[in-house]
């Protein structure tokens, strides 16, 4: 019965968070510039031409979108989930506390790896562009 209550609480929190995130997800990165940059115009023909600058802008937009709009909210949700497990674990449940600590640690490591990948891509883009 205890597991059913915990599952119901987690499910209701997940539904609430999804309703909060649904408007942001549905606009798909509409806050800043568009995800796919507009193409450059060829002066002679007037046609749309993609070049090196547009490709680098696209890669930069994709990596920024993945970090800011995907990795950060997922890390925040995992921190909240681990905190919820830690708080509801009680004093005698050391396995739940160990699980929560491992979730905290894995989330921190994953977010640091995502930031490091972002920095590497930004460095490569600044060298190439």
Phi, psi and omega in degrees: 000325180295321180294325179293321178295317178296318179296321178294320179294315180296319179295319180292323176294319180297318178295319179297316180294321179296321177293328177288323183274344185302316179296321180292323180288323185290333178279345172050068172069045181268359184289313182258224177281161180295157182296315176262118183291154177292150183280158177280151180264132173282126186293321184288314185258339182078010181272162178283127182232128175263136180230194182297319182297318179294323178296315179295323177296320178297314179298317179298316179296320180294317181291319178296319178298316181296322182283309188284315187261356177238306186291319182294311177296324179294319178296319179296319178295319179292322175298317179295319179296316179294322176296320178297317178297318181296318183289319183275001184291327184085178184280323188269352182268088182280335179291324178291322178292322177295319177297316180296319178295322178292325176295316176303310183297314180295324178293316178297315180297316180296319180290323176295321176296321177296319177294320179295319177296321177298316179295320179295315179296318178298319178297315179296320179293323179290328177287316183282330187260000000 
